Amino acid sequence: MSIADSFKKLNEINLSEFDVSELDLENVGSWPLPVRVTACVLVFILVVFLGYQFHLRGFQTHLDREIAKEEELKEQFRVKAFQAANLGAYREQMRQMEESFGALVKQLPSDTEVPGLLEDITFTGRGAGLQFEAIKLQPEKISEFYIELPISITVKGNYHDLGSFVSGVASLPRIVTLHDFAIDPSSGGSVLKMDILARTYRYNDREAE
């Protein structure tokens, strides 16, 4: 009997007249053919479902992870390919940065040049017509690539002289920045007193090494 005939008989069976309790579970071969076909189909469906749940789903999860990893590797490859294609430009940019860094380092005074820098600041102030009351070195502040040397300065003069002094210090060949301005009137008409903090920097050779 063909499978088609079995399904035909299965459709013709009257389930309302069929008593499931009459089936002998120990002798499946004695079951009516339509019942056996139905049982086989149900068992097949159950096996496929359980196989997917406990076996194939694990493979699917693993496949999803591998697909995500593949996309990540492709992105890394695109980035590295771009970097390799522009390696020459990167090297040229690095060379220019090293030159710029070297030029900035040359503007930082060394230990032996700090006294000369103080003389330049004093010379600039006196050239602007100011009177120095104090110029003192403050404790150094060490950073990764440079050492900051604060210098507290107190001078007296008129408003325009103070402006000329600030402009002159900013124009020095060495890097000097000015901070914390405090200008107060002093005795003597238009004479003003200015407290200012100058900061200069030198290259930190030890940290760079």
ChimeraX commands (.cxc) that place a marker at each C-alpha (Angstrom):
marker #1 position 0.00,0.00,0.00 radius 0.5
marker #1 position 1.37,3.41,-0.94 radius 0.5
marker #1 position 1.72,6.39,1.42 radius 0.5
marker #1 position -0.99,8.18,-0.53 radius 0.5
marker #1 position -3.38,5.35,0.15 radius 0.5
marker #1 position -2.45,5.47,3.83 radius 0.5
marker #1 position -3.27,9.15,4.08 radius 0.5
marker #1 position -6.50,8.53,2.20 radius 0.5
marker #1 position -7.51,5.93,4.74 radius 0.5
marker #1 position -6.42,8.26,7.53 radius 0.5
marker #1 position -8.83,10.90,6.24 radius 0.5
marker #1 position -11.63,8.32,6.01 radius 0.5
marker #1 position -11.23,7.07,9.58 radius 0.5
marker #1 position -13.93,8.13,12.01 radius 0.5
marker #1 position -12.04,9.26,15.10 radius 0.5
marker #1 position -15.26,9.59,17.08 radius 0.5
marker #1 position -15.77,5.84,16.76 radius 0.5
marker #1 position -12.14,5.03,17.53 radius 0.5
marker #1 position -11.21,4.14,21.13 radius 0.5
marker #1 position -7.61,5.05,21.92 radius 0.5
marker #1 position -7.69,2.79,24.98 radius 0.5
marker #1 position -7.93,-0.21,22.65 radius 0.5
marker #1 position -4.40,0.45,21.33 radius 0.5
marker #1 position -1.73,-1.97,22.59 radius 0.5
marker #1 position 1.34,0.13,23.35 radius 0.5
marker #1 position 3.51,-3.00,23.50 radius 0.5
marker #1 position 2.45,-4.11,20.04 radius 0.5
marker #1 position 2.48,-1.05,17.81 radius 0.5
marker #1 position 2.40,-3.25,14.72 radius 0.5
marker #1 position -1.17,-4.28,15.53 radius 0.5
marker #1 position -2.42,-0.68,15.33 radius 0.5
marker #1 position -4.50,0.30,12.34 radius 0.5
marker #1 position -2.39,1.68,9.53 radius 0.5
marker #1 position -3.84,5.22,9.66 radius 0.5
marker #1 position -3.09,5.38,13.40 radius 0.5
marker #1 position 0.46,4.18,12.82 radius 0.5
marker #1 position 0.96,6.83,10.12 radius 0.5
marker #1 position -0.40,9.54,12.41 radius 0.5
marker #1 position 1.84,8.39,15.26 radius 0.5
marker #1 position 4.90,8.38,12.97 radius 0.5
marker #1 position 4.13,11.89,11.78 radius 0.5
marker #1 position 3.71,13.15,15.34 radius 0.5
marker #1 position 6.93,11.43,16.47 radius 0.5
marker #1 position 8.78,12.90,13.50 radius 0.5
marker #1 position 7.52,16.39,14.28 radius 0.5
marker #1 position 8.47,15.95,17.95 radius 0.5
marker #1 position 11.99,14.74,17.05 radius 0.5
marker #1 position 12.53,17.66,14.67 radius 0.5
marker #1 position 11.31,20.15,17.29 radius 0.5
marker #1 position 13.44,18.71,20.09 radius 0.5
marker #1 position 16.44,18.44,17.76 radius 0.5
marker #1 position 16.16,22.12,16.92 radius 0.5
marker #1 position 15.67,23.18,20.51 radius 0.5
marker #1 position 18.55,21.20,22.02 radius 0.5
marker #1 position 20.98,20.86,19.13 radius 0.5
marker #1 position 20.43,23.15,16.17 radius 0.5
marker #1 position 19.77,26.26,18.28 radius 0.5
marker #1 position 23.27,25.98,19.75 radius 0.5
marker #1 position 24.69,25.89,16.23 radius 0.5
marker #1 position 22.61,28.94,15.31 radius 0.5
marker #1 position 23.94,30.89,18.29 radius 0.5
marker #1 position 27.49,29.89,17.40 radius 0.5
marker #1 position 26.87,30.91,13.79 radius 0.5
marker #1 position 25.56,34.33,14.87 radius 0.5
marker #1 position 28.69,34.88,16.97 radius 0.5
marker #1 position 30.94,33.92,14.07 radius 0.5
marker #1 position 29.06,36.25,11.73 radius 0.5
marker #1 position 29.48,39.13,14.19 radius 0.5
marker #1 position 33.19,38.27,14.56 radius 0.5
marker #1 position 33.55,38.23,10.78 radius 0.5
marker #1 position 32.06,41.72,10.53 radius 0.5
marker #1 position 34.42,42.95,13.25 radius 0.5
marker #1 position 37.43,41.49,11.44 radius 0.5
marker #1 position 36.28,43.05,8.18 radius 0.5
marker #1 position 36.07,46.45,9.88 radius 0.5
marker #1 position 39.56,46.01,11.36 radius 0.5
marker #1 position 40.84,45.04,7.93 radius 0.5
marker #1 position 39.27,48.15,6.36 radius 0.5
marker #1 position 40.87,50.39,9.01 radius 0.5
marker #1 position 44.30,48.77,8.64 radius 0.5
marker #1 position 44.06,48.85,4.85 radius 0.5
marker #1 position 43.27,52.57,5.02 radius 0.5
marker #1 position 46.19,53.16,7.38 radius 0.5
marker #1 position 48.54,51.16,5.14 radius 0.5
marker #1 position 47.41,53.12,2.08 radius 0.5
marker #1 position 48.12,56.40,3.92 radius 0.5
marker #1 position 51.31,55.28,5.67 radius 0.5
marker #1 position 53.43,57.73,3.72 radius 0.5
marker #1 position 51.19,60.65,4.70 radius 0.5
marker #1 position 51.25,59.53,8.35 radius 0.5
marker #1 position 55.03,59.41,8.34 radius 0.5
marker #1 position 55.24,62.87,6.82 radius 0.5
marker #1 position 52.79,64.18,9.39 radius 0.5
marker #1 position 54.84,62.58,12.16 radius 0.5
marker #1 position 58.00,64.18,10.82 radius 0.5
marker #1 position 56.33,67.60,10.78 radius 0.5
marker #1 position 55.06,67.10,14.33 radius 0.5
marker #1 position 58.55,66.17,15.50 radius 0.5
marker #1 position 59.95,69.29,13.87 radius 0.5
marker #1 position 57.26,71.45,15.48 radius 0.5
marker #1 position 57.86,69.80,18.84 radius 0.5
marker #1 position 61.60,70.38,18.50 radius 0.5
marker #1 position 61.00,74.05,17.70 radius 0.5
marker #1 position 58.80,74.42,20.79 radius 0.5
marker #1 position 61.37,72.67,22.97 radius 0.5
marker #1 position 64.00,75.17,21.82 radius 0.5
marker #1 position 61.79,77.95,23.15 radius 0.5
marker #1 position 61.83,76.43,26.63 radius 0.5
marker #1 position 64.69,77.73,28.75 radius 0.5
marker #1 position 67.10,75.25,30.31 radius 0.5
marker #1 position 68.33,75.42,33.91 radius 0.5
marker #1 position 71.27,77.59,32.87 radius 0.5
marker #1 position 69.03,80.00,30.90 radius 0.5
marker #1 position 66.58,80.81,33.70 radius 0.5
marker #1 position 68.77,83.57,35.20 radius 0.5
marker #1 position 69.07,85.11,31.74 radius 0.5
marker #1 position 65.28,85.01,31.37 radius 0.5
marker #1 position 64.90,86.85,34.68 radius 0.5
marker #1 position 67.30,89.48,33.38 radius 0.5
marker #1 position 65.26,89.83,30.19 radius 0.5
marker #1 position 62.06,90.33,32.23 radius 0.5
marker #1 position 63.78,92.91,34.43 radius 0.5
marker #1 position 65.26,94.66,31.39 radius 0.5
marker #1 position 61.84,94.76,29.69 radius 0.5
marker #1 position 60.20,96.25,32.78 radius 0.5
marker #1 position 62.82,98.92,33.30 radius 0.5
marker #1 position 62.74,99.74,29.60 radius 0.5
marker #1 position 59.01,100.36,29.96 radius 0.5
marker #1 position 59.72,102.78,32.83 radius 0.5
marker #1 position 58.62,100.50,35.67 radius 0.5
marker #1 position 60.07,100.21,39.14 radius 0.5
marker #1 position 60.54,96.66,40.42 radius 0.5
marker #1 position 59.60,95.99,44.01 radius 0.5
marker #1 position 60.02,92.20,43.89 radius 0.5
marker #1 position 60.72,89.36,41.49 radius 0.5
marker #1 position 60.82,85.92,43.07 radius 0.5
marker #1 position 61.01,82.35,41.81 radius 0.5
marker #1 position 58.26,80.07,43.13 radius 0.5
marker #1 position 58.46,76.26,43.60 radius 0.5
marker #1 position 58.54,74.32,40.36 radius 0.5
marker #1 position 55.60,72.22,39.16 radius 0.5
marker #1 position 56.66,69.05,37.36 radius 0.5
marker #1 position 54.52,67.62,34.56 radius 0.5
marker #1 position 55.08,64.72,32.20 radius 0.5
marker #1 position 56.92,66.62,29.45 radius 0.5
marker #1 position 57.76,69.97,30.98 radius 0.5
marker #1 position 58.56,71.71,34.26 radius 0.5
marker #1 position 56.65,74.86,35.09 radius 0.5
marker #1 position 58.54,77.65,36.86 radius 0.5
marker #1 position 56.29,80.37,38.35 radius 0.5
marker #1 position 57.78,83.83,38.92 radius 0.5
marker #1 position 55.96,86.37,41.07 radius 0.5
marker #1 position 56.55,89.97,40.01 radius 0.5
marker #1 position 55.59,93.24,41.70 radius 0.5
marker #1 position 56.15,96.47,39.77 radius 0.5
marker #1 position 55.06,100.12,39.93 radius 0.5
marker #1 position 54.33,102.52,37.08 radius 0.5
marker #1 position 51.57,104.24,35.18 radius 0.5
marker #1 position 48.90,102.46,33.19 radius 0.5
marker #1 position 50.60,102.73,29.81 radius 0.5
marker #1 position 53.95,101.59,31.21 radius 0.5
marker #1 position 52.31,98.49,32.66 radius 0.5
marker #1 position 50.75,97.72,29.28 radius 0.5
marker #1 position 54.12,98.12,27.54 radius 0.5
marker #1 position 55.71,95.73,30.06 radius 0.5
marker #1 position 53.07,93.05,29.54 radius 0.5
marker #1 position 53.40,93.34,25.76 radius 0.5
marker #1 position 57.21,93.20,25.98 radius 0.5
marker #1 position 57.22,90.06,28.14 radius 0.5
marker #1 position 54.80,88.35,25.75 radius 0.5
marker #1 position 57.20,89.12,22.89 radius 0.5
marker #1 position 60.25,87.50,24.51 radius 0.5
marker #1 position 61.83,84.68,22.44 radius 0.5
marker #1 position 61.28,82.26,25.32 radius 0.5
marker #1 position 57.82,81.02,26.26 radius 0.5
marker #1 position 56.48,83.13,29.12 radius 0.5
marker #1 position 52.81,83.35,30.06 radius 0.5
marker #1 position 51.29,85.93,32.40 radius 0.5
marker #1 position 48.56,85.19,34.93 radius 0.5
marker #1 position 46.71,86.54,37.99 radius 0.5
marker #1 position 46.88,90.27,37.30 radius 0.5
marker #1 position 46.22,92.51,40.30 radius 0.5
marker #1 position 46.49,96.29,39.83 radius 0.5
marker #1 position 46.00,98.67,42.72 radius 0.5
marker #1 position 46.56,102.41,43.12 radius 0.5
marker #1 position 49.81,103.39,44.75 radius 0.5
marker #1 position 50.90,106.56,46.49 radius 0.5
marker #1 position 51.82,109.24,44.04 radius 0.5
marker #1 position 49.02,110.28,41.71 radius 0.5
marker #1 position 48.82,108.11,38.58 radius 0.5
marker #1 position 51.29,105.50,39.84 radius 0.5
marker #1 position 49.85,101.99,39.95 radius 0.5
marker #1 position 51.09,98.82,41.63 radius 0.5
marker #1 position 50.78,95.56,39.71 radius 0.5
marker #1 position 51.23,92.05,41.08 radius 0.5
marker #1 position 51.50,89.46,38.34 radius 0.5
marker #1 position 52.52,85.83,38.07 radius 0.5
marker #1 position 54.73,84.90,35.11 radius 0.5
marker #1 position 55.14,81.26,34.18 radius 0.5
marker #1 position 57.93,79.89,32.09 radius 0.5
marker #1 position 58.56,76.29,31.16 radius 0.5
marker #1 position 61.50,74.03,30.50 radius 0.5
marker #1 position 61.70,70.61,28.94 radius 0.5
marker #1 position 61.53,67.70,31.36 radius 0.5
marker #1 position 64.44,65.58,30.07 radius 0.5
marker #1 position 64.12,62.87,32.71 radius 0.5
marker #1 position 60.43,62.15,32.13 radius 0.5
marker #1 position 60.90,62.19,28.36 radius 0.5
marker #1 position 63.67,59.61,28.60 radius 0.5
marker link #1:1,2 radius 0.2
marker link #1:2,3 radius 0.2
marker link #1:3,4 radius 0.2
marker link #1:4,5 radius 0.2
marker link #1:5,6 radius 0.2
marker link #1:6,7 radius 0.2
marker link #1:7,8 radius 0.2
marker link #1:8,9 radius 0.2
marker link #1:9,10 radius 0.2
marker link #1:10,11 radius 0.2
marker link #1:11,12 radius 0.2
marker link #1:12,13 radius 0.2
marker link #1:13,14 radius 0.2
marker link #1:14,15 radius 0.2
marker link #1:15,16 radius 0.2
marker link #1:16,17 radius 0.2
marker link #1:17,18 radius 0.2
marker link #1:18,19 radius 0.2
marker link #1:19,20 radius 0.2
marker link #1:20,21 radius 0.2
marker link #1:21,22 radius 0.2
marker link #1:22,23 radius 0.2
marker link #1:23,24 radius 0.2
marker link #1:24,25 radius 0.2
marker link #1:25,26 radius 0.2
marker link #1:26,27 radius 0.2
marker link #1:27,28 radius 0.2
marker link #1:28,29 radius 0.2
marker link #1:29,30 radius 0.2
marker link #1:30,31 radius 0.2
marker link #1:31,32 radius 0.2
marker link #1:32,33 radius 0.2
marker link #1:33,34 radius 0.2
marker link #1:34,35 radius 0.2
marker link #1:35,36 radius 0.2
marker link #1:36,37 radius 0.2
marker link #1:37,38 radius 0.2
marker link #1:38,39 radius 0.2
marker link #1:39,40 radius 0.2
marker link #1:40,41 radius 0.2
marker link #1:41,42 radius 0.2
marker link #1:42,43 radius 0.2
marker link #1:43,44 radius 0.2
marker link #1:44,45 radius 0.2
marker link #1:45,46 radius 0.2
marker link #1:46,47 radius 0.2
marker link #1:47,48 radius 0.2
marker link #1:48,49 radius 0.2
marker link #1:49,50 radius 0.2
marker link #1:50,51 radius 0.2
marker link #1:51,52 radius 0.2
marker link #1:52,53 radius 0.2
marker link #1:53,54 radius 0.2
marker link #1:54,55 radius 0.2
marker link #1:55,56 radius 0.2
marker link #1:56,57 radius 0.2
marker link #1:57,58 radius 0.2
marker link #1:58,59 radius 0.2
marker link #1:59,60 radius 0.2
marker link #1:60,61 radius 0.2
marker link #1:61,62 radius 0.2
marker link #1:62,63 radius 0.2
marker link #1:63,64 radius 0.2
marker link #1:64,65 radius 0.2
marker link #1:65,66 radius 0.2
marker link #1:66,67 radius 0.2
marker link #1:67,68 radius 0.2
marker link #1:68,69 radius 0.2
marker link #1:69,70 radius 0.2
marker link #1:70,71 radius 0.2
marker link #1:71,72 radius 0.2
marker link #1:72,73 radius 0.2
marker link #1:73,74 radius 0.2
marker link #1:74,75 radius 0.2
marker link #1:75,76 radius 0.2
marker link #1:76,77 radius 0.2
marker link #1:77,78 radius 0.2
marker link #1:78,79 radius 0.2
marker link #1:79,80 radius 0.2
marker link #1:80,81 radius 0.2
marker link #1:81,82 radius 0.2
marker link #1:82,83 radius 0.2
marker link #1:83,84 radius 0.2
marker link #1:84,85 radius 0.2
marker link #1:85,86 radius 0.2
marker link #1:86,87 radius 0.2
marker link #1:87,88 radius 0.2
marker link #1:88,89 radius 0.2
marker link #1:89,90 radius 0.2
marker link #1:90,91 radius 0.2
marker link #1:91,92 radius 0.2
marker link #1:92,93 radius 0.2
marker link #1:93,94 radius 0.2
marker link #1:94,95 radius 0.2
marker link #1:95,96 radius 0.2
marker link #1:96,97 radius 0.2
marker link #1:97,98 radius 0.2
marker link #1:98,99 radius 0.2
marker link #1:99,100 radius 0.2
marker link #1:100,101 radius 0.2
marker link #1:101,102 radius 0.2
marker link #1:102,103 radius 0.2
marker link #1:103,104 radius 0.2
marker link #1:104,105 radius 0.2
marker link #1:105,106 radius 0.2
marker link #1:106,107 radius 0.2
marker link #1:107,108 radius 0.2
marker link #1:108,109 radius 0.2
marker link #1:109,110 radius 0.2
marker link #1:110,111 radius 0.2
marker link #1:111,112 radius 0.2
marker link #1:112,113 radius 0.2
marker link #1:113,114 radius 0.2
marker link #1:114,115 radius 0.2
marker link #1:115,116 radius 0.2
marker link #1:116,117 radius 0.2
marker link #1:117,118 radius 0.2
marker link #1:118,119 radius 0.2
marker link #1:119,120 radius 0.2
marker link #1:120,121 radius 0.2
marker link #1:121,122 radius 0.2
marker link #1:122,123 radius 0.2
marker link #1:123,124 radius 0.2
marker link #1:124,125 radius 0.2
marker link #1:125,126 radius 0.2
marker link #1:126,127 radius 0.2
marker link #1:127,128 radius 0.2
marker link #1:128,129 radius 0.2
marker link #1:129,130 radius 0.2
marker link #1:130,131 radius 0.2
marker link #1:131,132 radius 0.2
marker link #1:132,133 radius 0.2
marker link #1:133,134 radius 0.2
marker link #1:134,135 radius 0.2
marker link #1:135,136 radius 0.2
marker link #1:136,137 radius 0.2
marker link #1:137,138 radius 0.2
marker link #1:138,139 radius 0.2
marker link #1:139,140 radius 0.2
marker link #1:140,141 radius 0.2
marker link #1:141,142 radius 0.2
marker link #1:142,143 radius 0.2
marker link #1:143,144 radius 0.2
marker link #1:144,145 radius 0.2
marker link #1:145,146 radius 0.2
marker link #1:146,147 radius 0.2
marker link #1:147,148 radius 0.2
marker link #1:148,149 radius 0.2
marker link #1:149,150 radius 0.2
marker link #1:150,151 radius 0.2
marker link #1:151,152 radius 0.2
marker link #1:152,153 radius 0.2
marker link #1:153,154 radius 0.2
marker link #1:154,155 radius 0.2
marker link #1:155,156 radius 0.2
marker link #1:156,157 radius 0.2
marker link #1:157,158 radius 0.2
marker link #1:158,159 radius 0.2
marker link #1:159,160 radius 0.2
marker link #1:160,161 radius 0.2
marker link #1:161,162 radius 0.2
marker link #1:162,163 radius 0.2
marker link #1:163,164 radius 0.2
marker link #1:164,165 radius 0.2
marker link #1:165,166 radius 0.2
marker link #1:166,167 radius 0.2
marker link #1:167,168 radius 0.2
marker link #1:168,169 radius 0.2
marker link #1:169,170 radius 0.2
marker link #1:170,171 radius 0.2
marker link #1:171,172 radius 0.2
marker link #1:172,173 radius 0.2
marker link #1:173,174 radius 0.2
marker link #1:174,175 radius 0.2
marker link #1:175,176 radius 0.2
marker link #1:176,177 radius 0.2
marker link #1:177,178 radius 0.2
marker link #1:178,179 radius 0.2
marker link #1:179,180 radius 0.2
marker link #1:180,181 radius 0.2
marker link #1:181,182 radius 0.2
marker link #1:182,183 radius 0.2
marker link #1:183,184 radius 0.2
marker link #1:184,185 radius 0.2
marker link #1:185,186 radius 0.2
marker link #1:186,187 radius 0.2
marker link #1:187,188 radius 0.2
marker link #1:188,189 radius 0.2
marker link #1:189,190 radius 0.2
marker link #1:190,191 radius 0.2
marker link #1:191,192 radius 0.2
marker link #1:192,193 radius 0.2
marker link #1:193,194 radius 0.2
marker link #1:194,195 radius 0.2
marker link #1:195,196 radius 0.2
marker link #1:196,197 radius 0.2
marker link #1:197,198 radius 0.2
marker link #1:198,199 radius 0.2
marker link #1:199,200 radius 0.2
marker link #1:200,201 radius 0.2
marker link #1:201,202 radius 0.2
marker link #1:202,203 radius 0.2
marker link #1:203,204 radius 0.2
marker link #1:204,205 radius 0.2
marker link #1:205,206 radius 0.2
marker link #1:206,207 radius 0.2
marker link #1:207,208 radius 0.2
marker link #1:208,209 radius 0.2
view
